Every structure is written in structure tokens, then in C-alpha cells.
Amino acid sequence: MSLTDERAGVLPAGVPETVSGDAAGALPGERPKGVAGERPELRAGTRPVASATETRPVASAGETRPVASAAETRPVASAAERPEAPAGPASLTAERPEAPAGPASLTAERPEAPAGPASLTAERPEAPAGPASLTAERPEAPARPAPLTDERPVTLSGRDAYRDELTRLAASDDTIVCLEADLGGKGHPFQAAHPERFFNLGIAEGAMVDMAAGLAAGGLKPFVSTFAPFAALRAAESLKLTLGYLAAGVTVVAPYAGVSGAWFGTTHHCLEDLAILRSVPGVTIAAPYGDAEMRAVVREAVRSGRPHYIRTGRNATYESLPVLGDELPLVNWEFSAAPDAVCLVSVGEEGTRLALAARRAVPGTAHAHLVHLDHEHLTGAAAELARHHSRFVVVEEHRGQGGVAEALALLLPACQVTSVSADRSWPSQGGDHEEVMAALGLDLPAVLDALGRAAGRPTN
């Protein structure tokens, strides 16, 4: 059977009607490809795979190609057969509807524009008079009543006073650097004034202290700040090695001491830091009360270059005690009394607040305030205390174990030392700072009770 019969094509002259296997590209002995009759029936839409020789007879111009190529399935109409082309741009233009009027007509159809600024100004109500008239309209302010208590100068909290004083000192001392463990918050004054010397290291207290040791070895004066429990407990090993063993000139400022974190819970309380730091030789420990003492301690740390641990609270502010000169005394005698009087010894912010309240409640009670709490300073302070009194009530926001009362009792074996401190329980309920302290047995009634026992008065 010829391809012509099978595909209804027309072969050109000289092309054989049948195609041998060799001509179809088949190997000898193989079934020739593209031989009509042996090819599987084509399905509609399926294009057989065949060599050009087999399936596409070369047709001369004007012959009809039997293979359904793209050109075949899409008959190309001649120019004569093509439908009349649409009119050109000219006719399109002619068929388009009449264009609307130009900007001039639009302008003419627009409603009349409102009057300009001048007319608006004319329509506006008359503007009120300036500040002078406002002042005139304000009712006269009532006279300010006299305060019920003394108007004390506004002071900063301990940690804010630290930041402010360090920022001020760094303006004239470019060796001061400030490191924070994600506690800087917004608007840290040191970061704003000296951003190239401010480093927020995130929650990595131990690494921060280690880094400070390297900075100190390089001749800088690093000040490190983080929560007291994380500074004294989490980073205890780094503190021991950096501040103690290496005696590096690093200052650690620890806010949130005691239970000043209150609602933050036990994880943010720190009633054990003095016990830890006092056992590390060579560290100057300070617990300033009020703005003035905090600034004095910071200046001292910068000036001395010795390792310091500075303990402070959270946001509470306190009226500063009088400070004579730039150096803090071993004992700040806030109120002196006769030698046989009981002497209150206050430590830290809340211990001093309670002692002041107790002294006002029990007139004639002496009050000695201590800022420095390391062994060397306490040894000197104990000697001075013993020269004035023999009975002491020590008030501190710390555990009794490892606290200042315990240290003074060892240094003053001939004296009577009574401790008012946190008991050995753990706060189990939330509350503000004073409420959490009271739950630990650290409040004004506890101090008054201790004063009574020390004085030999009957107590409830």
C-alpha cells in the first residue's frame, strides 16, 4: 500500500510510492517505520512520530500537505480571502462619538468655584485672641494651700541617681564605660550622652562581669548594672574572680535589692547578697540611702578604681541625710543620745526609713547610719559605735544570716546587738514593697518591739 493511499497525499514527481525500510531509517531486519498499513491507527489529535521522509512528503508549492501541521490546521488565507480589514485610524476616528468639549467647555460647565482664601477668611468666625486673651479668660487660680509636710527637694531614686551621676562624671572622664544587662530601658542618660561607651549585653550577667574584667585590664572603668539577685547569685562566680581574685576595678550596681521587686516575686528578690559579697575579700560594699549618698559612692568608686558592689532598691526616693564633705564617714550619726541609750543602726534604704520612723516614735533613741558594709569598713564602724553605746538594734532588709547585725555581733562581743531583719521564710503572696517586707517580719512594729526589748521595757 502506498503512502499516497493511506494519507491521501500527493507525491511529488520522482518520489517512490512506497518507502522501504532503509529509506524509513529502519535497520535491516527490523520492521520498517512509517510503512502504511503497519502503523497503528492514529487517534484523533495524536500526531505520529515519524521521520520527515515518511510522514512529510515534500510537496511543491500549491500542493496540499496531508500532514496536519500547525500551518495545515490553521489555513492561511490569502490576502484575497481574508475578510476586509477594518478601517484604519481615520475611519475609527470618524466612527468615534464626538469628543466632549475641551478644557474650555469643562470649565464652562463646572459650577462656579468657591471664593478664594480671602472669602474663606471672610466667612470664618473671628479667631480667638492670642495667649494674652486666653490668659485673661482663665479664672484666677486659687491660692495654693500650705503643704501639710515640709516640701523636701525632689531627689532621684537610688538607681536613677547612679545613672545621672555616672553620666555626669563620664563627660570629663572618657575611661568610664557603662554596661547593662537589658535593664537600661528607654532614655538611659548614659546611652544618650555617651553611646559609644554604652553596652547593653542582654541577659548574660556572668559574661557581662567577665567582659568588665577585660575592660578594666585595658585601663577603663567599667560600671555594670543588673538586678541584685542576678548580680550576686547568678554571676557569683564571676564576681568572686573579677572583684575578689583579680581585684579588677569594676563597679557592680545592683538595684532591686531586698524585696523591692515586690510583685516580681522571689526570683527578683535578693535577701542574700550581702552574705555573699561580704565573704569575698577586697570588695567595697555600699548601701547608700538617698540621692546624695548614692552620688558620693559613685564618685568614690570612680576615684579609687577599686572593686565596688553598690546595693540599691527600685524606684523609691528618700530624703538624703546630711553629708559633710565629699567623703562619707564610717558612721553617720543622724541623732546622738546619751551613752546608755539604745542606738539604732540602719543599713540600706528601707532599714534607714524604718529606723528614722522608730526614732521619731521613741524620742531619745540614738541613730547611727552605715553606708559601707564590707568587713574592713564594718570593723572601723564597730569600733566607733562601741565608743558611744553598748546596746544596738540593727535594721536591715536582708536575712539575719550573713547580715550586718551578725557581723557587728562578732565584732562587738561585749555589746548587745539585736537584729531586725527578714526571717527565714519565703514570700508566698504578692504585694507592694512594704507589704512583702511586713510578711517577712520587717516593719515598724518589729523595730519598736526590738527597741523595747533592748531597753528592757516590757513588750507586747
VEXFI-115148 format. One record per residue (C-alpha): x, y, z; residue in three letters; chain. Coordinates in steps of 0.5 Angstrom, whole numbers, plus 500, padded with zeros to 3 digits. Layout:
BEGIN
xx X yy Y zz Z residuo ALA cadena A
...
***
This chain:
BEGIN
xx 500 yy 500 zz 500 residuo MET cadena A
xx 503 yy 507 zz 498 residuo SER cadena A
xx 503 yy 513 zz 503 residuo LEU cadena A
xx 499 yy 516 zz 498 residuo THR cadena A
xx 493 yy 512 zz 499 residuo ASP cadena A
xx 494 yy 512 zz 507 residuo GLU cadena A
xx 495 yy 519 zz 508 residuo ARG cadena A
xx 491 yy 522 zz 501 residuo ALA cadena A
xx 497 yy 526 zz 500 residuo GLY cadena A
xx 500 yy 527 zz 493 residuo VAL cadena A
xx 507 yy 525 zz 492 residuo LEU cadena A
xx 512 yy 530 zz 488 residuo PRO cadena A
xx 515 yy 527 zz 482 residuo ALA cadena A
xx 521 yy 522 zz 483 residuo GLY cadena A
xx 519 yy 520 zz 490 residuo VAL cadena A
xx 517 yy 513 zz 490 residuo PRO cadena A
xx 510 yy 511 zz 492 residuo GLU cadena A
xx 513 yy 506 zz 497 residuo THR cadena A
xx 518 yy 507 zz 502 residuo VAL cadena A
xx 523 yy 502 zz 504 residuo SER cadena A
xx 525 yy 500 zz 511 residuo GLY cadena A
xx 532 yy 503 zz 510 residuo ASP cadena A
xx 529 yy 509 zz 507 residuo ALA cadena A
xx 525 yy 510 zz 513 residuo ALA cadena A
xx 531 yy 510 zz 518 residuo GLY cadena A
xx 530 yy 502 zz 520 residuo ALA cadena A
xx 535 yy 498 zz 521 residuo LEU cadena A
xx 536 yy 491 zz 516 residuo PRO cadena A
xx 531 yy 486 zz 519 residuo GLY cadena A
xx 527 yy 491 zz 523 residuo GLU cadena A
xx 520 yy 493 zz 522 residuo ARG cadena A
xx 520 yy 499 zz 517 residuo PRO cadena A
xx 518 yy 505 zz 521 residuo LYS cadena A
xx 512 yy 509 zz 518 residuo GLY cadena A
xx 510 yy 504 zz 513 residuo VAL cadena A
xx 503 yy 505 zz 511 residuo ALA cadena A
xx 499 yy 499 zz 514 residuo GLY cadena A
xx 503 yy 497 zz 519 residuo GLU cadena A
xx 503 yy 504 zz 523 residuo ARG cadena A
xx 498 yy 504 zz 529 residuo PRO cadena A
xx 492 yy 507 zz 528 residuo GLU cadena A
xx 492 yy 514 zz 529 residuo LEU cadena A
xx 488 yy 517 zz 534 residuo ARG cadena A
xx 485 yy 524 zz 533 residuo ALA cadena A
xx 489 yy 529 zz 535 residuo GLY cadena A
xx 495 yy 525 zz 536 residuo THR cadena A
xx 501 yy 526 zz 532 residuo ARG cadena A
xx 505 yy 520 zz 530 residuo PRO cadena A
xx 512 yy 521 zz 531 residuo VAL cadena A
xx 516 yy 519 zz 524 residuo ALA cadena A
xx 521 yy 521 zz 520 residuo SER cadena A
xx 521 yy 527 zz 516 residuo ALA cadena A
xx 522 yy 523 zz 510 residuo THR cadena A
xx 516 yy 518 zz 512 residuo GLU cadena A
xx 511 yy 523 zz 514 residuo THR cadena A
xx 512 yy 529 zz 511 residuo ARG cadena A
xx 513 yy 528 zz 503 residuo PRO cadena A
xx 516 yy 534 zz 500 residuo VAL cadena A
xx 510 yy 538 zz 497 residuo ALA cadena A
xx 511 yy 543 zz 491 residuo SER cadena A
xx 508 yy 550 zz 492 residuo ALA cadena A
xx 501 yy 550 zz 491 residuo GLY cadena A
xx 500 yy 542 zz 494 residuo GLU cadena A
xx 496 yy 541 zz 500 residuo THR cadena A
xx 500 yy 538 zz 505 residuo ARG cadena A
xx 497 yy 532 zz 508 residuo PRO cadena A
xx 500 yy 532 zz 515 residuo VAL cadena A
xx 497 yy 536 zz 520 residuo ALA cadena A
xx 502 yy 541 zz 522 residuo SER cadena A
xx 500 yy 548 zz 525 residuo ALA cadena A
xx 500 yy 551 zz 518 residuo ALA cadena A
xx 495 yy 546 zz 516 residuo GLU cadena A
xx 490 yy 546 zz 522 residuo THR cadena A
xx 490 yy 554 zz 521 residuo ARG cadena A
xx 489 yy 555 zz 514 residuo PRO cadena A
xx 493 yy 561 zz 512 residuo VAL cadena A
xx 488 yy 565 zz 508 residuo ALA cadena A
xx 491 yy 569 zz 502 residuo SER cadena A
xx 490 yy 577 zz 502 residuo ALA cadena A
xx 484 yy 576 zz 498 residuo ALA cadena A
xx 481 yy 571 zz 502 residuo GLU cadena A
xx 482 yy 575 zz 508 residuo ARG cadena A
xx 476 yy 579 zz 511 residuo PRO cadena A
xx 476 yy 586 zz 509 residuo GLU cadena A
xx 481 yy 589 zz 514 residuo ALA cadena A
xx 477 yy 594 zz 519 residuo PRO cadena A
xx 478 yy 602 zz 517 residuo ALA cadena A
xx 484 yy 605 zz 519 residuo GLY cadena A
xx 485 yy 610 zz 524 residuo PRO cadena A
xx 482 yy 615 zz 520 residuo ALA cadena A
xx 476 yy 611 zz 520 residuo SER cadena A
xx 476 yy 610 zz 527 residuo LEU cadena A
xx 476 yy 617 zz 528 residuo THR cadena A
xx 471 yy 618 zz 524 residuo ALA cadena A
xx 466 yy 613 zz 528 residuo GLU cadena A
xx 468 yy 615 zz 535 residuo ARG cadena A
xx 463 yy 619 zz 538 residuo PRO cadena A
xx 464 yy 626 zz 538 residuo GLU cadena A
xx 469 yy 628 zz 543 residuo ALA cadena A
xx 467 yy 632 zz 549 residuo PRO cadena A
xx 469 yy 639 zz 549 residuo ALA cadena A
xx 476 yy 641 zz 551 residuo GLY cadena A
xx 478 yy 644 zz 558 residuo PRO cadena A
xx 475 yy 651 zz 556 residuo ALA cadena A
xx 468 yy 648 zz 556 residuo SER cadena A
xx 469 yy 644 zz 562 residuo LEU cadena A
xx 471 yy 650 zz 565 residuo THR cadena A
xx 465 yy 653 zz 563 residuo ALA cadena A
xx 460 yy 647 zz 565 residuo GLU cadena A
xx 464 yy 647 zz 572 residuo ARG cadena A
xx 460 yy 650 zz 578 residuo PRO cadena A
xx 463 yy 657 zz 580 residuo GLU cadena A
xx 469 yy 656 zz 584 residuo ALA cadena A
xx 468 yy 658 zz 591 residuo PRO cadena A
xx 471 yy 664 zz 593 residuo ALA cadena A
xx 479 yy 664 zz 595 residuo GLY cadena A
xx 482 yy 665 zz 601 residuo PRO cadena A
xx 480 yy 672 zz 602 residuo ALA cadena A
xx 473 yy 670 zz 602 residuo SER cadena A
xx 474 yy 664 zz 607 residuo LEU cadena A
xx 477 yy 668 zz 611 residuo THR cadena A
xx 472 yy 673 zz 611 residuo ALA cadena A
xx 467 yy 667 zz 613 residuo GLU cadena A
xx 471 yy 664 zz 618 residuo ARG cadena A
xx 469 yy 666 zz 625 residuo PRO cadena A
xx 473 yy 671 zz 628 residuo GLU cadena A
xx 479 yy 668 zz 631 residuo ALA cadena A
xx 480 yy 668 zz 639 residuo PRO cadena A
xx 485 yy 673 zz 641 residuo ALA cadena A
xx 492 yy 670 zz 643 residuo GLY cadena A
xx 495 yy 668 zz 649 residuo PRO cadena A
xx 494 yy 675 zz 652 residuo ALA cadena A
xx 487 yy 674 zz 652 residuo SER cadena A
xx 487 yy 667 zz 654 residuo LEU cadena A
xx 490 yy 669 zz 660 residuo THR cadena A
xx 485 yy 674 zz 661 residuo ALA cadena A
xx 480 yy 669 zz 660 residuo GLU cadena A
xx 482 yy 664 zz 665 residuo ARG cadena A
xx 480 yy 664 zz 672 residuo PRO cadena A
xx 484 yy 666 zz 677 residuo GLU cadena A
xx 488 yy 661 zz 680 residuo ALA cadena A
xx 486 yy 659 zz 687 residuo PRO cadena A
xx 492 yy 661 zz 692 residuo ALA cadena A
xx 496 yy 654 zz 694 residuo ARG cadena A
xx 495 yy 652 zz 700 residuo PRO cadena A
xx 500 yy 651 zz 705 residuo ALA cadena A
xx 503 yy 644 zz 705 residuo PRO cadena A
xx 502 yy 639 zz 711 residuo LEU cadena A
xx 509 yy 637 zz 711 residuo THR cadena A
xx 516 yy 640 zz 709 residuo ASP cadena A
xx 517 yy 641 zz 702 residuo GLU cadena A
xx 523 yy 637 zz 701 residuo ARG cadena A
xx 527 yy 638 zz 695 residuo PRO cadena A
xx 526 yy 633 zz 690 residuo VAL cadena A
xx 531 yy 627 zz 689 residuo THR cadena A
xx 532 yy 621 zz 685 residuo LEU cadena A
xx 532 yy 614 zz 687 residuo SER cadena A
xx 538 yy 610 zz 688 residuo GLY cadena A
xx 539 yy 607 zz 681 residuo ARG cadena A
xx 537 yy 614 zz 678 residuo ASP cadena A
xx 542 yy 618 zz 682 residuo ALA cadena A
xx 547 yy 613 zz 680 residuo TYR cadena A
xx 546 yy 614 zz 672 residuo ARG cadena A
xx 545 yy 621 zz 673 residuo ASP cadena A
xx 552 yy 622 zz 677 residuo GLU cadena A
xx 556 yy 617 zz 672 residuo LEU cadena A
xx 553 yy 620 zz 666 residuo THR cadena A
xx 556 yy 627 zz 669 residuo ARG cadena A
xx 563 yy 624 zz 671 residuo LEU cadena A
xx 564 yy 621 zz 664 residuo ALA cadena A
xx 563 yy 628 zz 661 residuo ALA cadena A
xx 570 yy 629 zz 664 residuo SER cadena A
xx 573 yy 622 zz 664 residuo ASP cadena A
xx 573 yy 618 zz 658 residuo ASP cadena A
xx 575 yy 612 zz 661 residuo THR cadena A
xx 568 yy 611 zz 664 residuo ILE cadena A
xx 564 yy 606 zz 661 residuo VAL cadena A
xx 557 yy 603 zz 663 residuo CYS cadena A
xx 555 yy 596 zz 662 residuo LEU cadena A
xx 547 yy 594 zz 663 residuo GLU cadena A
xx 544 yy 587 zz 663 residuo ALA cadena A
xx 538 yy 589 zz 659 residuo ASP cadena A
xx 536 yy 594 zz 664 residuo LEU cadena A
xx 537 yy 600 zz 661 residuo GLY cadena A
xx 530 yy 602 zz 659 residuo GLY cadena A
xx 529 yy 608 zz 655 residuo LYS cadena A
xx 532 yy 614 zz 656 residuo GLY cadena A
xx 538 yy 612 zz 659 residuo HIS cadena A
xx 542 yy 618 zz 660 residuo PRO cadena A
xx 549 yy 615 zz 660 residuo PHE cadena A
xx 547 yy 612 zz 653 residuo GLN cadena A
xx 544 yy 618 zz 651 residuo ALA cadena A
xx 550 yy 622 zz 652 residuo ALA cadena A
xx 556 yy 617 zz 651 residuo HIS cadena A
xx 553 yy 612 zz 646 residuo PRO cadena A
xx 560 yy 610 zz 644 residuo GLU cadena A
xx 561 yy 608 zz 651 residuo ARG cadena A
xx 555 yy 604 zz 653 residuo PHE cadena A
xx 554 yy 597 zz 652 residuo PHE cadena A
xx 547 yy 593 zz 653 residuo ASN cadena A
xx 549 yy 586 zz 654 residuo LEU cadena A
xx 542 yy 583 zz 655 residuo GLY cadena A
xx 541 yy 577 zz 660 residuo ILE cadena A
xx 548 yy 575 zz 661 residuo ALA cadena A
xx 550 yy 577 zz 667 residuo GLU cadena A
xx 556 yy 573 zz 668 residuo GLY cadena A
xx 559 yy 574 zz 661 residuo ALA cadena A
xx 558 yy 582 zz 663 residuo MET cadena A
xx 562 yy 582 zz 669 residuo VAL cadena A
xx 568 yy 578 zz 665 residuo ASP cadena A
xx 568 yy 583 zz 660 residuo MET cadena A
xx 568 yy 588 zz 665 residuo ALA cadena A
xx 574 yy 585 zz 668 residuo ALA cadena A
xx 578 yy 585 zz 661 residuo GLY cadena A
xx 576 yy 593 zz 660 residuo LEU cadena A
xx 579 yy 594 zz 667 residuo ALA cadena A
xx 585 yy 591 zz 665 residuo ALA cadena A
xx 585 yy 595 zz 659 residuo GLY cadena A
xx 585 yy 601 zz 663 residuo GLY cadena A
xx 578 yy 603 zz 663 residuo LEU cadena A
xx 573 yy 604 zz 669 residuo LYS cadena A
xx 567 yy 599 zz 668 residuo PRO cadena A
xx 561 yy 600 zz 671 residuo PHE cadena A
xx 556 yy 594 zz 671 residuo VAL cadena A
xx 549 yy 594 zz 673 residuo SER cadena A
xx 544 yy 589 zz 673 residuo THR cadena A
xx 538 yy 586 zz 678 residuo PHE cadena A
xx 541 yy 585 zz 685 residuo ALA cadena A
xx 539 yy 577 zz 685 residuo PRO cadena A
xx 543 yy 576 zz 678 residuo PHE cadena A
xx 549 yy 580 zz 680 residuo ALA cadena A
xx 550 yy 577 zz 687 residuo ALA cadena A
xx 547 yy 570 zz 686 residuo LEU cadena A
xx 547 yy 568 zz 678 residuo ARG cadena A
xx 554 yy 572 zz 677 residuo ALA cadena A
xx 557 yy 570 zz 684 residuo ALA cadena A
xx 563 yy 566 zz 681 residuo GLU cadena A
xx 565 yy 572 zz 676 residuo SER cadena A
xx 564 yy 577 zz 682 residuo LEU cadena A
xx 569 yy 573 zz 686 residuo LYS cadena A
xx 574 yy 572 zz 681 residuo LEU cadena A
xx 573 yy 579 zz 678 residuo THR cadena A
xx 572 yy 583 zz 684 residuo LEU cadena A
xx 576 yy 579 zz 689 residuo GLY cadena A
xx 581 yy 575 zz 686 residuo TYR cadena A
xx 583 yy 579 zz 680 residuo LEU cadena A
xx 582 yy 586 zz 684 residuo ALA cadena A
xx 579 yy 589 zz 678 residuo ALA cadena A
xx 577 yy 596 zz 678 residuo GLY cadena A
xx 570 yy 594 zz 677 residuo VAL cadena A
xx 564 yy 597 zz 680 residuo THR cadena A
xx 557 yy 593 zz 680 residuo VAL cadena A
xx 551 yy 597 zz 682 residuo VAL cadena A
xx 545 yy 592 zz 684 residuo ALA cadena A
xx 538 yy 595 zz 684 residuo PRO cadena A
xx 532 yy 591 zz 686 residuo TYR cadena A
xx 536 yy 589 zz 693 residuo ALA cadena A
xx 532 yy 586 zz 698 residuo GLY cadena A
xx 525 yy 585 zz 696 residuo VAL cadena A
xx 524 yy 592 zz 693 residuo SER cadena A
xx 522 yy 588 zz 687 residuo GLY cadena A
xx 516 yy 586 zz 691 residuo ALA cadena A
xx 511 yy 584 zz 686 residuo TRP cadena A
xx 516 yy 581 zz 681 residuo PHE cadena A
xx 517 yy 575 zz 686 residuo GLY cadena A
xx 522 yy 571 zz 689 residuo THR cadena A
xx 526 yy 570 zz 683 residuo THR cadena A
xx 527 yy 578 zz 683 residuo HIS cadena A
xx 528 yy 579 zz 691 residuo HIS cadena A
xx 535 yy 579 zz 694 residuo CYS cadena A
xx 536 yy 578 zz 701 residuo LEU cadena A
xx 543 yy 574 zz 701 residuo GLU cadena A
xx 547 yy 579 zz 697 residuo ASP cadena A
xx 551 yy 582 zz 703 residuo LEU cadena A
xx 552 yy 575 zz 706 residuo ALA cadena A
xx 556 yy 573 zz 699 residuo ILE cadena A
xx 559 yy 580 zz 698 residuo LEU cadena A
xx 562 yy 580 zz 705 residuo ARG cadena A
xx 565 yy 574 zz 704 residuo SER cadena A
xx 569 yy 576 zz 698 residuo VAL cadena A
xx 576 yy 580 zz 701 residuo PRO cadena A
xx 577 yy 586 zz 697 residuo GLY cadena A
xx 571 yy 588 zz 695 residuo VAL cadena A
xx 568 yy 595 zz 698 residuo THR cadena A
xx 560 yy 594 zz 699 residuo ILE cadena A
xx 556 yy 600 zz 700 residuo ALA cadena A
xx 548 yy 601 zz 701 residuo ALA cadena A
xx 547 yy 608 zz 700 residuo PRO cadena A
xx 541 yy 612 zz 703 residuo TYR cadena A
xx 538 yy 618 zz 698 residuo GLY cadena A
xx 541 yy 621 zz 693 residuo ASP cadena A
xx 547 yy 625 zz 696 residuo ALA cadena A
xx 550 yy 618 zz 699 residuo GLU cadena A
xx 549 yy 615 zz 692 residuo MET cadena A
xx 553 yy 620 zz 688 residuo ARG cadena A
xx 558 yy 620 zz 693 residuo ALA cadena A
xx 559 yy 613 zz 693 residuo VAL cadena A
xx 559 yy 613 zz 685 residuo VAL cadena A
xx 565 yy 619 zz 686 residuo ARG cadena A
xx 569 yy 615 zz 691 residuo GLU cadena A
xx 568 yy 608 zz 686 residuo ALA cadena A
xx 571 yy 613 zz 680 residuo VAL cadena A
xx 576 yy 616 zz 684 residuo ARG cadena A
xx 579 yy 610 zz 688 residuo SER cadena A
xx 579 yy 605 zz 682 residuo GLY cadena A
xx 577 yy 599 zz 687 residuo ARG cadena A
xx 572 yy 594 zz 686 residuo PRO cadena A
xx 565 yy 596 zz 689 residuo HIS cadena A
xx 559 yy 593 zz 690 residuo TYR cadena A
xx 553 yy 598 zz 691 residuo ILE cadena A
xx 547 yy 596 zz 693 residuo ARG cadena A
xx 540 yy 600 zz 692 residuo THR cadena A
xx 533 yy 599 zz 691 residuo GLY cadena A
xx 528 yy 600 zz 685 residuo ARG cadena A
xx 524 yy 607 zz 684 residuo ASN cadena A
xx 523 yy 609 zz 692 residuo ALA cadena A
xx 526 yy 616 zz 693 residuo THR cadena A
xx 529 yy 618 zz 700 residuo TYR cadena A
xx 531 yy 625 zz 703 residuo GLU cadena A
xx 538 yy 625 zz 704 residuo SER cadena A
xx 541 yy 625 zz 710 residuo LEU cadena A
xx 546 yy 631 zz 711 residuo PRO cadena A
xx 553 yy 629 zz 709 residuo VAL cadena A
xx 559 yy 633 zz 710 residuo LEU cadena A
xx 565 yy 634 zz 705 residuo GLY cadena A
xx 566 yy 629 zz 699 residuo ASP cadena A
xx 568 yy 623 zz 703 residuo GLU cadena A
xx 562 yy 619 zz 707 residuo LEU cadena A
xx 564 yy 618 zz 714 residuo PRO cadena A
xx 565 yy 611 zz 717 residuo LEU cadena A
xx 559 yy 612 zz 722 residuo VAL cadena A
xx 554 yy 618 zz 720 residuo ASN cadena A
xx 551 yy 620 zz 727 residuo TRP cadena A
xx 544 yy 622 zz 725 residuo GLU cadena A
xx 542 yy 623 zz 732 residuo PHE cadena A
xx 546 yy 623 zz 738 residuo SER cadena A
xx 544 yy 621 zz 745 residuo ALA cadena A
xx 547 yy 619 zz 752 residuo ALA cadena A
xx 551 yy 613 zz 752 residuo PRO cadena A
xx 546 yy 609 zz 756 residuo ASP cadena A
xx 541 yy 610 zz 751 residuo ALA cadena A
xx 540 yy 604 zz 746 residuo VAL cadena A
xx 543 yy 606 zz 739 residuo CYS cadena A
xx 539 yy 604 zz 732 residuo LEU cadena A
xx 544 yy 602 zz 727 residuo VAL cadena A
xx 541 yy 603 zz 720 residuo SER cadena A
xx 543 yy 600 zz 714 residuo VAL cadena A
xx 541 yy 601 zz 707 residuo GLY cadena A
xx 534 yy 605 zz 704 residuo GLU cadena A
xx 529 yy 601 zz 708 residuo GLU cadena A
xx 533 yy 600 zz 714 residuo GLY cadena A
xx 534 yy 607 zz 715 residuo THR cadena A
xx 527 yy 609 zz 713 residuo ARG cadena A
xx 525 yy 605 zz 719 residuo LEU cadena A
xx 530 yy 607 zz 724 residuo ALA cadena A
xx 528 yy 614 zz 722 residuo LEU cadena A
xx 521 yy 613 zz 724 residuo ALA cadena A
xx 523 yy 609 zz 730 residuo ALA cadena A
xx 527 yy 614 zz 733 residuo ARG cadena A
xx 521 yy 619 zz 732 residuo ARG cadena A
xx 517 yy 614 zz 735 residuo ALA cadena A
xx 521 yy 613 zz 741 residuo VAL cadena A
xx 525 yy 620 zz 743 residuo PRO cadena A
xx 532 yy 620 zz 746 residuo GLY cadena A
xx 534 yy 614 zz 741 residuo THR cadena A
xx 541 yy 615 zz 738 residuo ALA cadena A
xx 541 yy 613 zz 731 residuo HIS cadena A
xx 548 yy 611 zz 727 residuo ALA cadena A
xx 547 yy 610 zz 720 residuo HIS cadena A
xx 552 yy 606 zz 716 residuo LEU cadena A
xx 554 yy 606 zz 708 residuo VAL cadena A
xx 560 yy 602 zz 708 residuo HIS cadena A
xx 558 yy 594 zz 710 residuo LEU cadena A
xx 565 yy 590 zz 708 residuo ASP cadena A
xx 569 yy 587 zz 713 residuo HIS cadena A
xx 574 yy 593 zz 713 residuo GLU cadena A
xx 569 yy 599 zz 714 residuo HIS cadena A
xx 565 yy 595 zz 719 residuo LEU cadena A
xx 571 yy 594 zz 723 residuo THR cadena A
xx 572 yy 601 zz 724 residuo GLY cadena A
xx 565 yy 603 zz 725 residuo ALA cadena A
xx 564 yy 598 zz 730 residuo ALA cadena A
xx 570 yy 601 zz 734 residuo ALA cadena A
xx 567 yy 608 zz 733 residuo GLU cadena A
xx 560 yy 605 zz 735 residuo LEU cadena A
xx 563 yy 602 zz 742 residuo ALA cadena A
xx 566 yy 608 zz 744 residuo ARG cadena A
xx 559 yy 611 zz 744 residuo HIS cadena A
xx 554 yy 606 zz 746 residuo HIS cadena A
xx 553 yy 599 zz 748 residuo SER cadena A
xx 546 yy 597 zz 746 residuo ARG cadena A
xx 545 yy 597 zz 739 residuo PHE cadena A
xx 539 yy 595 zz 735 residuo VAL cadena A
xx 541 yy 594 zz 727 residuo VAL cadena A
xx 535 yy 595 zz 722 residuo VAL cadena A
xx 537 yy 592 zz 715 residuo GLU cadena A
xx 533 yy 589 zz 709 residuo GLU cadena A
xx 537 yy 582 zz 709 residuo HIS cadena A
xx 537 yy 576 zz 712 residuo ARG cadena A
xx 540 yy 575 zz 719 residuo GLY cadena A
xx 545 yy 570 zz 717 residuo GLN cadena A
xx 550 yy 574 zz 714 residuo GLY cadena A
xx 548 yy 581 zz 715 residuo GLY cadena A
xx 551 yy 587 zz 718 residuo VAL cadena A
xx 548 yy 585 zz 725 residuo ALA cadena A
xx 551 yy 578 zz 725 residuo GLU cadena A
xx 558 yy 582 zz 723 residuo ALA cadena A
xx 557 yy 587 zz 729 residuo LEU cadena A
xx 556 yy 582 zz 734 residuo ALA cadena A
xx 562 yy 578 zz 732 residuo LEU cadena A
xx 566 yy 585 zz 732 residuo LEU cadena A
xx 563 yy 587 zz 739 residuo LEU cadena A
xx 563 yy 581 zz 743 residuo PRO cadena A
xx 562 yy 586 zz 749 residuo ALA cadena A
xx 556 yy 589 zz 747 residuo CYS cadena A
xx 549 yy 587 zz 746 residuo GLN cadena A
xx 546 yy 587 zz 739 residuo VAL cadena A
xx 539 yy 586 zz 737 residuo THR cadena A
xx 537 yy 584 zz 729 residuo SER cadena A
xx 531 yy 587 zz 726 residuo VAL cadena A
xx 532 yy 583 zz 719 residuo SER cadena A
xx 528 yy 579 zz 714 residuo ALA cadena A
xx 526 yy 572 zz 717 residuo ASP cadena A
xx 528 yy 565 zz 714 residuo ARG cadena A
xx 521 yy 565 zz 711 residuo SER cadena A
xx 520 yy 566 zz 703 residuo TRP cadena A
xx 515 yy 571 zz 701 residuo PRO cadena A
xx 509 yy 567 zz 698 residuo SER cadena A
xx 504 yy 573 zz 697 residuo GLN cadena A
xx 505 yy 579 zz 692 residuo GLY cadena A
xx 504 yy 586 zz 695 residuo GLY cadena A
xx 508 yy 592 zz 695 residuo ASP cadena A
xx 515 yy 593 zz 698 residuo HIS cadena A
xx 512 yy 595 zz 705 residuo GLU cadena A
xx 507 yy 589 zz 705 residuo GLU cadena A
xx 512 yy 584 zz 703 residuo VAL cadena A
xx 517 yy 586 zz 708 residuo MET cadena A
xx 512 yy 586 zz 713 residuo ALA cadena A
xx 510 yy 579 zz 711 residuo ALA cadena A
xx 518 yy 577 zz 713 residuo LEU cadena A
xx 517 yy 581 zz 720 residuo GLY cadena A
xx 521 yy 587 zz 717 residuo LEU cadena A
xx 516 yy 593 zz 719 residuo ASP cadena A
xx 516 yy 599 zz 724 residuo LEU cadena A
xx 512 yy 595 zz 730 residuo PRO cadena A
xx 518 yy 590 zz 729 residuo ALA cadena A
xx 523 yy 595 zz 730 residuo VAL cadena A
xx 519 yy 598 zz 736 residuo LEU cadena A
xx 519 yy 592 zz 739 residuo ASP cadena A
xx 526 yy 591 zz 739 residuo ALA cadena A
xx 528 yy 597 zz 742 residuo LEU cadena A
xx 523 yy 596 zz 748 residuo GLY cadena A
xx 527 yy 589 zz 749 residuo ARG cadena A
xx 534 yy 592 zz 748 residuo ALA cadena A
xx 532 yy 598 zz 753 residuo ALA cadena A
xx 529 yy 593 zz 758 residuo GLY cadena A
xx 522 yy 595 zz 757 residuo ARG cadena A
xx 516 yy 590 zz 757 residuo PRO cadena A
xx 514 yy 589 zz 750 residuo THR cadena A
xx 507 yy 586 zz 748 residuo ASN cadena A
***
